[in-house]
Amino acid sequence: RWSFLAPPAPPEGGGGEDDEEARDIDYYIFLNVKPDCSDDDLKIAYRRLALIWHPDRHTDPEARAHATAKFARLTHIHDTLTTPGKRRLYDLYGEKGLSSGLEVGTHLPTSEQIREAYKKHQGVAKQERELARLGLAGVLQASVSLIQWAPLRKLLGVPDSNVVHYRGDEEGTGGAQLKSSMLAERFSTHLSRKDHLEVSGQMLHQSNGQGMGLLAVIIKRTFSARSWAKVKLHLGLDDSPLSLSTFRALSASTMAKIHVRLSAAGSQLKCACSRRLTPDSLAKLQYIMGGAEAGVKVRAVRQSESGTVRGEAWLGFGAFSLSGAIARRLSKRSGLSASASFSQNGPTMEVGVRRRISQRSSFAAACALSLVKGITLKFSLARMNQELSIPLQLSRHLSIRSILIGAVLPALCGALLKSMWLGPRQRRRKERKRLRLRSEHAESVAHARQEAKGDVELMHAAVARKRTAETARNGLLIIRGVFGRIPPREGDDPHWPLNASSPGAGSRDAGDVVDVTVPLQYLLEDSKLQLFNSSKSGLPGFFDPVPGEAKTLYVLYRFRGRLHEVTVSDEEPVCIPLQRDALPASTPRYLDGVQVPHQTTAPRRADAS
């Protein structure tokens, strides 16, 4: 049997117009409020920023010009988010939705209607229909036998008496034998809103010169959201030329399916009932009449974000099988899978790993152990919807040595592939992408740096008042705030991270980070600072110094006279002060080469209060 890959996941980071949308100002980040905030929260955030950006509060011409531009942006954002229609449109499509010319009012009361109107206005719906009409997927598989390869025979300890020598081979030598090759392709398209056509073909060639071809045509008719019917016609096989399937959702959690296969040798009927036990688990009971699979089959599947667990039991007439499989997601790029089955032919086990090597490509390796087929290594390389699969049969018999070699060889090949090719290739691609992004965004980053510098200069007076008030109450004082591409900390380096204004910072480090001590002190209220789980580069006084790269926020602060520090990624929320951020008295911290004292004496006024 053969199968096809699922459509690839959307690439990380996006591209083209998505990058432009990502660079738009996030209104909620700009105000430092939640996306579901109330009008009162918007009013408080507006007033807090208006204190530093209102033009009437500045007499210097340069500062007044900067404040006027920022206040105009603040007013526009406040007007957008306090107008229900504009806010719904912005939540769906950002600033592009606001500038599209789409009229928003009471005639578009729901988000779904706004979404449809926007798609129609931009012509997006037509493009989506055109892309959905074409679907291609394929598999190329070459099965290779290494049983007669002399170096492998010596490694496995197989005597020459167990080896069959082919005519033309030298005595005692042998090489890789191509057992079979298979090519399969699939094409699918929509004929209408309810009709779907799928055409698939398969060609198989074996080492003995024999081969076969198969062409399958599937027509599916959707009657409603709860039922459909499918007709499948096979060309090239005489045993089952025609099959019919129908599906019906009996309730929100129960589904039924009937499948009939017609052939001259004998027909087959499958009746299945599936029920969703929980939001992430499904159970299926199937009764099969006719054919070699006649019997009862029970299947259960549990799927979550971290992986999938599957179990299956089949009881037939004089035959049975039990199987189970688990797939675990180790990271965003890699996963581990294991499966085992037991039947009248004996046990079978397979363990494999899969690694995504790029946005559209992945590599997989597995080791399969079977009493019937011996030990087989499986390698596959997938690119978009196309897959190249190469199974390598190492031995027909199982032994401790062959099992150890089969288990170690894939891991060794993977480690060598990663260290010699994948790792250096990925690092080179990341470095080229980093340099390209820096070159493309150099002008915009310089402009954002000047704008953030102007924001900080406008904040100084208000920050001085806040620091005086926090010092009087022995409250929250920001000692150092650094945002950007911060290098990893080596051990417990008391001088980490390098400040943007530190004299010892190199030119690259100085450009990768920005000093956000003043903006953080301004954003806190009543000895509390809260930043929500979104990118912090849109906050007042912040900017993105390294577009497209991972960023970190480091904060060193004093609360109740004691030093605290916290490090979070760009998208993580921040809520300080917290007890877990407190530093031990024996841990030193330095600011511009001067050690920061751990304890400070609270003013008498704060003690009396």
N, C-alpha and C positions, 0 to 999 in steps of 0.2 A: 504494500500500500504506500501511497505517497500523499503528502500534504503540502500546503503552501504557507508561507509566512503571513502573519497579520500585517496590515498597513503600518508603516513606521510611525513612531511617535513624533510629534512636532519637535524640531530642533531647538536646543536650548539657546537662549539669547536672541533668537529671532533674526531678522534681517530686513533690509529694504524699508518699507513703510513702517514696519513694527518698530524698528530702531528710532524712527522719527517720533512715533508716539511715545516711546519710552523716554525721550528727551524732553517731552512737554512737562510743564510745571504741574506737579500734583498739588491741587488746591488744598487738600486735607493736610498734606505734609507741610505746606507753606504756613498754614495756621496752627499746626501741631494739635490736631483734633482727630477723633475717630471718624471713619466714613459714615457711621450711623449716629453722629452727634446731633443734638437738638439745636434749635435756633438760639437758645440761651447760651450754649457752649460757643456757638459761632460769634455771638455778640461779645462774650468775654475775650475770646481770642482776637477779635477785631480791635477792641479797645486796647489790649495789651500792646499790639504792634503799632497802633495809631499814636501811641505815646512817643515813639521814636521816629516815626515817618511823617508826621503831620508837618507840612511845610512851614506853618506859622511858628513852630518851635525852634527854627534854625535861622540864624542871621547871616552866616557865612554863605556866599553865593554858590560855591561848589557843593557844600553840604546841602544847601536848600534845593539845588537842582537834582541831586541824588535822591533826596527825600521825596521830592515831588513825583519822580518816576515810580518809586516804590509805593507811595501812597495811592497813586492811580491804579497800580496793579492790585493793591490790597482792596481798594474800593470795588474794582471789577470782580474780584474773587468773592467778596462778601455779597455783592448783588446777585451773582450767579447762584451761590449756595443757599441764599435765602429766598430765591424764587423757585417754587416747586417744580415747574415745568423745565426750567433750565437745569436744575439740579439733577433731575432724572435723566435728561439727555447727556449731561456731563458724566454721570455715573456709568452710562453705557458706552460712550465713545470718546470721552475726554474732550480736549479743546477742539479737535477736528469736528466733532459733532456740533459744537457751538458755532463754528465758522462755516458749516456746510450750507447754511441758508435754509435749513429745515424749520418750518414754522411749528411752534410748540404752543399748545393751548388746551382748552377743555375738550377739543375734538380728538385728542390723543391722550386718554386718561391713564392708560396702563403702560408699563415698560415694554410689554410685548408689541403693542401697537407702535410705540416709538421706534422699536428695533426694526419692525417691518417697513415703516415709512422711511427710515434712514437707508436701509438696503435698497429700496426702490429708488430713492433719490440719487444714490451714488452708483447704481447699476451693479452692486455687489451680488445681488441674488442671481443675475444672469450668469456671471462668472462662476459662481458656485455650482450651478446646474451643469455648465459645460465641463467642469473638472470632474464632477461625479459620474459622467457618462462613460468615462474610460477607466478600466481597472485591469492591470496586468500583474501577473505573478508567475514565478517559475522556479524549478529545481533542476539542477544538473548533478547527477550522482555517479560516481565511479567506484565500484567495489573492487578492492585490491587484496590479493592473498600474498602474505609474506611467509607462508609456511615453509617454502623451499629456499628461502634466502639463507645462505650459508652462515653469515655472521650471526643472524638471529637464532639459527639452530644451535650453534655453539653456545650462545648465551643462555638458551633455554635448556641445554643439555639433551637435545633430541638426537637419538642415534641415527646413523645414515640408513639403517635397515628400515626405518619407518618413513623414509622419504621416497616418493615416486619421481624418477628421473624421466624427463621428456626428451623426445628425439631432438637432437641438435644441441642439447646441453652437455657440457663437459662433465666427466665423472666427479661426483662429489660437489658439484656447484649447482646453483640455481639462483633465480632472481625473482623479482616481483611479478606475479601473474594477475592480469586484468580479468576478473571473473565475469563482470557484467558492467554495463553502462546504461544509464537511464536519463532521459530528458523529458521533462513535463512542463507544460505551459498552460496558463489559464487566462481567459479574457472574459470580462463581465461588463455589462452595460444595462442601462434602463431603457426599455422600449417605450414606456409611458409611466404615468404616475403610479400605476398599480402592477405593471408587468416588468419583469426583470429577466434578462437573458444571460446565460453563462455557458461558455464553450471552453472545454479543456481537452488537451491531447497528451498522450504519453507514448513514448517509444522506448523499448527495452531491447538491448542486444547482449547476448551471452557469449562466453568464450568458445563454446562449441559451434558457433556459427548460427545458432538459432536466434530468433527474435520475434517480437510481436509489437503491434500498435493498437492503440485504443483512442477512440474519439467519443467524447461524451457531450451531449447537449442538454442543458437544463433550462426549463422555462418555469418561472415562479409567478404566481398570481396572488396578490394581496387583496383580500376581500375587505378587511377592516384592520384596526389596530390589534384585534384579538384573534384573527384567523387568517390562514393562507393555505395554498395548495401548490404542489410542485410535481412536475413531470420530468423524468430523466430518461434519455434514450442513449444506449450504448451501441457503438459501432466498432466491430473488431472482436467482440466476445460473443459466443453463441449461447452461453449458459444463462445469461441474464440481460437480455437486450432492452428491457423496459421495466421501470419502477415508478411507483406513484407514492406521494407522501402528502399528508394533510396535518395541519396543526390548529389547535384551538385552545385559547386561554379560558378555562372554566371559571376562574375567579382571579382575584388580585395575586394569589400565591399558588394557584394550582393550574397546571397545564397538561394537555393530553396530545399525543402524536400517534398516528397510524402510518405504517410504511408497508407497501406491498411490492414484492419483486416477482415479476413474471418471466418464466423461462421454459424451454422445452424439457430440460432435465427435471424440473420441479420448482414450484413456486414457494415463496416465503412470506410470512406475515409477522410483522412486529407491532406490538401494542405497548405503548409506554405512557406512564403517568409520572409527572414531576411535580414536586411541591417545594416551595421555598420555606425552609424552617425558620431561618433568621435572615436579616438583611444581607448577610455575607455567606450563607450556606444553603445548599440545594441537595435534595434527595430525589432519586429516580428509580422507579420500578418498571422493568421491561419483561414482557412475555413474548417468546419467539417460537413460532411454529414453522417447521420445514427447514431444510438445509442443515449444514454442519453445526450451525449455532443454535439449534433448537434447544430450548430450555428456559430458565428464569435467570434474569440478570438484575442485580441491585448495585446502585452506584451512589456515592455521596461525595460532594465537593464543598470545600470551604475555602473562600478566597478573601484575602485582606490586602492591605497596602504592603505588608511585609512579605507575603508569599501566598502559596496555594498548597492545599493538602487534598489528596484525592484517594478514595478507596473503592474497590470494585470486587464483586463476587459473582461468579457464574456457575450454575449447576445445570448440566445437560444430561443426555441419555448416555451413561457410561463415561462421562467426562466431566471435568470441573476445572476451575481456575480461580485463584485469589491473587489480587494485585493491589499495590498501593504506591503512591508517588507523592513526593514533597518537593516544592520549589521554594527556595528562600532567597529573598533579595538582600544581598550583603551591602550594597551601596547603590548610588545612582547609576553606576556603570557596570556592575558585576553582579552575578547571581550564582547560586549553587542549587543543583537538582539531584535527586536520588529516587530510584524506583526499584521495586522488587515484585516478583510474581512467582506463584507456585501452582503447578498443574500436574497432570498425569505424566507429562514429559520431564518433570523435574523442576528445580528452582532456576530462576534467572534474576540477575541483579545488574543495575547500571547506575553509575555515578558520573556526573558531569558538571562542568562549569561553563558559564557564558560571560563574555566580556564585550562591552560596547567600545570599539576602538575609535569611533568618530560619530558624528551626528547621524549618519545614515548607514554605518557599517558595524557589524558585530562578528565576533569569532567565538566558536564553541568547541569544546573537546570533552569526550566522554569515554568511559571504559565499561564495556558490557561483558559479563560473565554468564556462560550458559553451558549446561551439560551436553546440549545437542550441538551447538555451534562453536563451543570453545570460548576463547577470549578474543575480543574485537575492540580495536580503538576506532573512535569515530571523530572526525574533524569536519567542521563546516565553517564556511565564510559566507556571510549574508550581506548583501548590498541592496538597500531599498527593498524591493519585493522580489529580488532574485537571490538564489542560494546555491552555493557549490558545496556538495557533500562528498567526503571521501572516507568510507569505512575501510579499515585495514585489519584483516584477520591475521592474528599472530600465531595462534595454535588451535588445533582441533580438540586438544585435551587440556583439562585443568590440572595444574600442579601448584604447589606453593611458590615455586620459582616464577612460573608464568604469571601468577596472580600478582606477585610483588612487582614484577617488571611492568605488567600492564597498569598497575596503580601508580608506579613511580614515573614511568615514561611520559605520560601526559603532563604531569606537574613539572617535570624537568624541561620538556619542550616549551611549555608555557612560560617558565621562568627565563629560559634562554631567549625566547621570542620577545619577551617584554624588555629584557635588559639589552639585547643587541639591536632590536629594530623598533618595537612599539614605543618603548620609553623614550629613546632619543628622538624618534619622529614626533611624538606628542610634545616633547619639550621644545623642539624647533618650531612646531606649528604655533604653540602658545606664545613663544617669543616673537615670531613674525607677526602674529595677530596683535600682540601688545604694542609693538613698534608702529604697526599700521594705524591702530586706533589712536595712539598718541600723536602721530603725524596728522591724522585727519582732524582731531579735536584740539590741536594746539591753540588755534585762535580762539575757539569758544571757551576753552579752559582759562586762557589768559583774561578774557573778558569777564568770566564768572569770578575769577580771583579778585579782580579789581572791584566788582560789584559787592562781593563779600567783605572786602576790606572797607568799603564805604559803609556797609551796614554796621560793622564793628565800631567804626569811629563814631557813628551816631548813637551807639549803645553805651559808650563809656560813662557818660554822666549818670544815666539810670543805673548802670551796674555799680558805680561807686556808692550810690545811695542804698542799693540792695545789700552790698557787702557790709556797709556800716550797720544796717538793721540786723543782718544775720549775725554779725560779730557781737552785737549788743545782747542778742538772745541766745548766744552760744549755739547757733544753728548750723546751717549747711553752707559751706564755703568750697567753691571749686578751685582746687590748687592747680590742676593741669587737665586740659582736655585736648586730645589728638584724634583726628579723623583722617582716614585714607588707607593707603597700602602700607600697613605697619609690618615690618619684618618679624619673624617668630622670635620669641624671647629665648635666649640661651641661658638655661639654668634659672637662677634668680637674680638676674642682672639688675641692680638697683638704679641704673641710669636709663633703663628701657622704659618707654620707647624714645627714639631720637625726636626731639621737638623740632618743628619747622623753623623755629628761630634759634635753635641751639647752635653755638659757634662750632661744635664738633661735627655737625651733620654734614654729610656729603651733598653734592649738588643733586644727585638722583634721589636720596632720601628726603631732602628738603622739598623737592617738588612733588613727592608722592604723598605727603601728609599736609594737613592744615591745622593750625592752632585754633581750637574752638572753645577756649577757656571762657572768653567773654560772652559768646552767645549762650553757652550753657548756664552761666550765672544769671543771665537776663531771663531765660526761660523758666527758671524755678520760681515757685510761689509758696510762701509760708513754709520754708525749709523742706520743700518737696520738689523733685524733678521727675517728670514723666514724659517719655518719648514712646510713641506707639510703634507697632511692628510693621514698619514700612521704611523705605529708603530715607536716610537722614540728610541726603545731599540737598534736599529742597528746603530745609529749615533756614530761617534767617541767620545770616552770618556763616552758613555752611555752603559748600559747593563740592562737586565731584572732581577731585584732582586727577583721577585715573579712570576715565570712562571704560566700561567693559571689563574691569578687573575687580576682584574681591576686595572689599574694604572692611575696616574694623574701627570701632570707636573705643578709645581708652580714656577713662576718667579717674583721676586721683583727687579725692575730696576729703574734707575734714568735717565731722559731725560730732557735736558734743565734746569737742576738743580732741577727738581721736581720728587717726588717719584711716581712710578706706580707699579701696581701688576696685574697679570693675572693668572688664573687657568683653565686649559683645560684637557680633557681626553686624553688618549694615542693616539687615532686615529684622534683627531681634529687638524686642521692646526694652526700654530702660525705665527702671523705677528705683530711685534712690531717695533717702538712705535705706540700706538694708544691713542687718546685723552680720550676715554672711560675708559682706565685703570688708569687714574690719581686718586690719593688718595687725599681726603680733608686734609687740613693742620691740622685739629683737630684729625686726625686718626693716632695714634702712631704705629710704627713697631719696633721690637727689633731683633737684631742679636747677638746671644751668650750672651744675657743678657744686651746688650748695645743698647740704643735707636738710631735708624738711623735718622739723621736729614732730614727734609723735603726739605729744600732749601739750595743750595750751591751757592757761588758767582762765577760767570764765570770769567775765567782769562782775563786779559786785552787784551792779544793777540787775543783771540776769539772775543772780542767785536770789536777790530780794524778791524779784517777781516770781 
